[in-house]
Amino acid sequence: ALAIEEPIVMVFSKWKNGASPCVEKVKHDYTFTVTIPAATPADAAVYIVGNFGDYGYPGWTADAADMKLTKQTNGTYTISLNQIAEGTEYKYLINGAWDFEELAAIAEGKECAAAISNRVTGTSTAIADVVENWKGATATRCE
């Protein structure tokens, strides 16, 4: 007689970055608009960095020319990136250097600004962000 073996069942309850590789990520064409601190140096260039490498853009490269935002007449900066997945992490910095990454607002009673978590794209394709401070330019970073 043949022995019937129990089938092996494997269940994966958690995927890296919270996303199953079996499910297509929802992608959008995003327009990022950022308002920067008034104390930002007038000649500063604003860049976006993030997990964009899987979508044909530079990733966390601080000085990638095609990740430089365009200054608008109202003083904000914008960039459009196509076919980026929801949940993609990103940050802003100036002058193409991590020495000038974005920071939080200076808390009352403090003389420094805290680091912030990475921002994350969502379902809205028109993203409006506000940078409170720049490390090394408008504030020192609290360690």
The 8 nearest C-alpha neighbors of each residue, nearest first, counted from 0:
[[1, 2, 3, 4, 5, 6, 7, 8],
 [2, 0, 3, 4, 5, 6, 7, 8],
 [3, 1, 4, 0, 5, 6, 7, 8],
 [4, 2, 1, 5, 6, 0, 7, 8],
 [3, 5, 2, 6, 7, 1, 8, 0],
 [4, 6, 7, 3, 8, 2, 9, 1],
 [7, 5, 8, 4, 3, 9, 2, 10],
 [8, 6, 5, 9, 4, 10, 3, 11],
 [7, 9, 6, 10, 5, 11, 4, 12],
 [10, 8, 7, 11, 12, 6, 13, 5],
 [9, 11, 12, 8, 13, 7, 14, 19],
 [12, 10, 13, 9, 14, 19, 8, 15],
 [11, 13, 10, 14, 17, 19, 9, 15],
 [12, 14, 11, 17, 15, 18, 19, 16],
 [15, 13, 17, 18, 19, 16, 12, 11],
 [14, 16, 17, 18, 13, 19, 20, 12],
 [17, 15, 18, 14, 19, 13, 86, 87],
 [16, 18, 14, 15, 13, 19, 12, 86],
 [19, 17, 14, 16, 20, 15, 22, 13],
 [18, 20, 21, 14, 22, 17, 15, 13],
 [21, 19, 22, 18, 23, 14, 24, 15],
 [22, 20, 19, 23, 18, 24, 14, 11],
 [21, 23, 20, 19, 24, 18, 25, 14],
 [22, 24, 25, 21, 20, 19, 26, 18],
 [25, 23, 84, 26, 22, 85, 18, 20],
 [24, 26, 84, 85, 23, 27, 83, 82],
 [27, 25, 84, 83, 82, 85, 24, 28],
 [26, 28, 82, 83, 29, 84, 81, 124],
 [27, 29, 81, 82, 80, 83, 124, 30],
 [30, 28, 124, 80, 79, 27, 125, 81],
 [31, 29, 79, 125, 78, 126, 124, 80],
 [30, 32, 126, 78, 77, 127, 79, 29],
 [33, 31, 77, 127, 76, 126, 128, 30],
 [32, 34, 128, 76, 129, 75, 127, 35],
 [33, 35, 129, 75, 130, 128, 76, 32],
 [34, 36, 130, 129, 33, 37, 131, 75],
 [37, 35, 38, 39, 131, 132, 130, 34],
 [36, 38, 39, 35, 40, 34, 41, 137],
 [37, 39, 36, 137, 40, 136, 41, 35],
 [38, 40, 37, 36, 41, 137, 136, 43],
 [41, 39, 43, 42, 38, 136, 37, 137],
 [42, 40, 43, 39, 38, 44, 37, 74],
 [41, 43, 40, 44, 39, 94, 45, 93],
 [44, 42, 40, 41, 94, 93, 45, 39],
 [43, 45, 94, 93, 42, 46, 67, 95],
 [46, 44, 93, 68, 67, 92, 94, 43],
 [47, 45, 67, 92, 66, 68, 91, 93],
 [46, 48, 91, 66, 90, 92, 67, 49],
 [49, 47, 59, 90, 89, 58, 91, 60],
 [48, 50, 89, 59, 58, 51, 88, 90],
 [51, 49, 58, 88, 52, 87, 89, 59],
 [50, 52, 58, 56, 49, 54, 53, 57],
 [53, 51, 58, 56, 57, 54, 50, 55],
 [54, 52, 51, 55, 50, 56, 58, 83],
 [55, 53, 52, 51, 56, 83, 82, 81],
 [54, 56, 52, 53, 57, 51, 58, 82],
 [57, 55, 52, 51, 54, 58, 53, 66],
 [58, 56, 52, 51, 60, 63, 59, 55],
 [59, 57, 52, 51, 50, 49, 60, 48],
 [58, 60, 48, 49, 61, 50, 57, 51],
 [61, 59, 58, 62, 63, 57, 48, 49],
 [60, 62, 95, 96, 63, 59, 48, 97],
 [61, 63, 95, 60, 64, 96, 46, 94],
 [64, 62, 66, 65, 60, 61, 57, 67],
 [65, 63, 66, 67, 62, 46, 95, 61],
 [64, 66, 67, 63, 56, 57, 68, 62],
 [67, 65, 64, 63, 46, 47, 68, 48],
 [66, 68, 46, 65, 64, 45, 47, 69],
 [69, 67, 78, 77, 76, 45, 46, 66],
 [70, 68, 76, 77, 71, 78, 67, 45],
 [69, 71, 76, 75, 74, 68, 77, 72],
 [70, 72, 74, 73, 75, 76, 69, 77],
 [71, 73, 74, 70, 75, 76, 69, 77],
 [72, 74, 71, 75, 70, 76, 34, 77],
 [75, 73, 71, 72, 70, 76, 34, 35],
 [76, 74, 34, 71, 33, 73, 70, 32],
 [75, 77, 70, 69, 33, 68, 32, 71],
 [78, 76, 32, 68, 69, 31, 33, 70],
 [77, 79, 68, 31, 30, 69, 80, 32],
 [80, 78, 30, 29, 31, 81, 77, 28],
 [81, 79, 29, 28, 30, 78, 83, 82],
 [80, 82, 28, 83, 29, 27, 79, 54],
 [81, 83, 27, 26, 28, 84, 54, 80],
 [82, 84, 26, 27, 81, 54, 28, 85],
 [85, 83, 26, 25, 24, 87, 86, 27],
 [84, 86, 121, 120, 87, 25, 26, 122],
 [85, 87, 120, 119, 121, 84, 88, 122],
 [86, 88, 120, 119, 85, 50, 84, 89],
 [87, 89, 119, 118, 49, 50, 117, 86],
 [88, 90, 49, 118, 48, 117, 119, 50],
 [91, 89, 48, 117, 47, 118, 49, 92],
 [92, 90, 47, 46, 101, 48, 100, 45],
 [93, 91, 100, 46, 99, 101, 45, 47],
 [92, 94, 45, 44, 99, 95, 46, 43],
 [93, 95, 44, 96, 43, 45, 92, 99],
 [94, 96, 62, 61, 93, 46, 92, 97],
 [97, 95, 98, 61, 94, 99, 62, 93],
 [96, 98, 99, 100, 61, 92, 95, 93],
 [97, 99, 96, 100, 135, 134, 92, 93],
 [100, 98, 134, 97, 133, 93, 92, 135],
 [101, 99, 92, 97, 134, 133, 98, 91],
 [100, 102, 133, 92, 132, 91, 134, 130],
 [101, 103, 114, 132, 133, 115, 113, 112],
 [104, 102, 113, 131, 112, 115, 114, 132],
 [105, 103, 131, 112, 106, 132, 102, 113],
 [104, 106, 112, 111, 109, 103, 107, 110],
 [107, 105, 109, 104, 108, 112, 111, 110],
 [108, 106, 109, 105, 110, 104, 111, 112],
 [107, 109, 106, 110, 105, 111, 112, 104],
 [110, 108, 106, 107, 111, 105, 112, 141],
 [109, 111, 105, 108, 112, 139, 106, 138],
 [110, 112, 139, 141, 140, 109, 105, 138],
 [113, 111, 105, 140, 141, 103, 104, 102],
 [114, 112, 141, 103, 140, 102, 115, 111],
 [113, 115, 102, 103, 140, 112, 116, 141],
 [116, 114, 102, 103, 113, 117, 101, 118],
 [117, 115, 118, 114, 90, 102, 119, 89],
 [116, 118, 89, 88, 90, 119, 115, 49],
 [117, 119, 89, 88, 90, 116, 120, 87],
 [120, 118, 88, 86, 87, 89, 121, 117],
 [121, 119, 86, 85, 87, 88, 118, 122],
 [122, 120, 85, 123, 86, 119, 124, 87],
 [121, 123, 124, 85, 120, 27, 25, 86],
 [124, 122, 125, 121, 126, 120, 29, 27],
 [123, 125, 29, 126, 30, 122, 28, 27],
 [126, 124, 30, 123, 29, 31, 127, 32],
 [125, 127, 31, 124, 32, 30, 128, 123],
 [128, 126, 32, 33, 31, 125, 129, 34],
 [129, 127, 33, 32, 34, 126, 130, 31],
 [128, 130, 34, 33, 35, 131, 127, 36],
 [129, 131, 35, 132, 34, 101, 36, 128],
 [130, 132, 104, 103, 36, 129, 102, 35],
 [133, 131, 102, 137, 101, 130, 138, 103],
 [132, 134, 101, 137, 136, 99, 102, 100],
 [133, 135, 99, 138, 139, 100, 136, 140],
 [134, 136, 99, 139, 138, 133, 137, 98],
 [135, 137, 133, 134, 138, 99, 39, 40],
 [136, 138, 133, 132, 38, 135, 39, 134],
 [139, 137, 134, 135, 136, 111, 132, 133],
 [138, 140, 111, 134, 135, 112, 141, 137],
 [139, 141, 112, 111, 113, 134, 142, 138],
 [142, 140, 111, 113, 112, 139, 114, 110],
 [141, 140, 113, 114, 111, 112, 139, 134]]
